[in-house]
């Protein structure tokens, strides 16, 4: 699977200091979101299966997790893909991954306008 941008990315995991790509294989930089929860920092990354991997999953295949070194506590889940807002789009709700974000924006603006009209009256 290939990594994709994770919602709220605020750190990068780089390859370990002594990593040798000839000996250890390729290792790049992984964008992550770090969230403090209780005494721990939770690290989130996002991964997207390609068409072949999706076919394997749909046919009963599984996601296999590999951690180099010790096995840390981990979890795997499925969430909508994060699509970063590009300056040219002008749509601040684009990253919500909702089918009708424009309608939500219009509704919110309408509610604010209604509230302001009531205050003026």
N, C-alpha and C positions, 0 to 999 in steps of 0.2 A: 504494500500500500504506500501511497505517497502522502506526505504531510501536506496540510493546507493551513491557511491562516486560522488561528484560534481566536475566538471572540475575546477582546480585552487583552491581547498579548502585551506583556509588560517585562519580559525577560527572554533571553536566548540561552539555550543549552549548546555549548560548543563541544567539539571532540575533546576527550581527555588529553592532558598535557603530553603524555608519552605515547600517544596513539600513532601507530605506524600503518599507513594504508596498505602497503605491500603485505605486511604480516597479518594485520587485523581486519582488513577490508575497508571499504569506503565509509566515511563518517562525516556528515556535514553539520550545519548549524540548524537547530530546531527551535522555532518560536514557541514560547509557552506563556501561559497566564499563571501567575503565582498568587494564591489567595491564602491569607492566614486564617486558620480555623482552629480555635482552641490553642493548644501548645504547638501545633504543627503548621507547616506550609504545605498546601496542596498545589501540585503542579499539573496543569492541564495542557495537553497538546491535541491537535485534531488531525485525523487521518481519513482519507477517502479512497475506497476501493475502486479499481478500474472495472471495465465491463467483464473481463475474464474472472476477476475475483468475485464480483457480484453473482455471476453465474454459478461459481462454486458454492457461495453462501446460500443462494436460492436452491441449490441441489442438495443441501444438507451439510455443506462444509462448515468449518468453524474458524474463528479468529484465533491465531496463535500468538501469544505475547512472549517476546524474548527480551530479557534484561541482562546487560553485561555486568558481571560481578555478582554481588548478592541480589537476591530477589526482594525488592522493597514491597511494602503493602501497595497494591494497585487495584484499580477498578477500570472496567471498560464499559462504555455506554454509547448510545446513538442519539445525536442531536442534529438539528438543521445546520447546514453549512453556513459559516460566517462569510458574508461578502462585504469586504471593506468598501466604504463610501469613497468614491473618487470625486475630486473637486469638480469635474465636469458634469457629474450627475445632478448635483444640487438637491438630491433627495436624502435628507438626514435620516429617514426611516428605512432606507434600503437594507441596512444590516439586520433588520428584524426578521428577515426570511419569511415574510408573510405575503400571501398572494395579493392582498389589497391594501398595501401600506398607504397609497395615495388617499384612499377613502378614510383611513384612520386619521391622517393628517388634516384633511378637510373637516372632519367631525370635530377634532380637537380645536382647530381654529374657530369653528362656528361656536363652540361652547364658550371659548374665551371672549368672543365678540358679544355673545348673549349676556355673559356676566358683566361685561363692561357697560353695556347698554342699561342693565338694571341698576348699576351703581350711579349712572348719570341721571336716572329718572327720579 
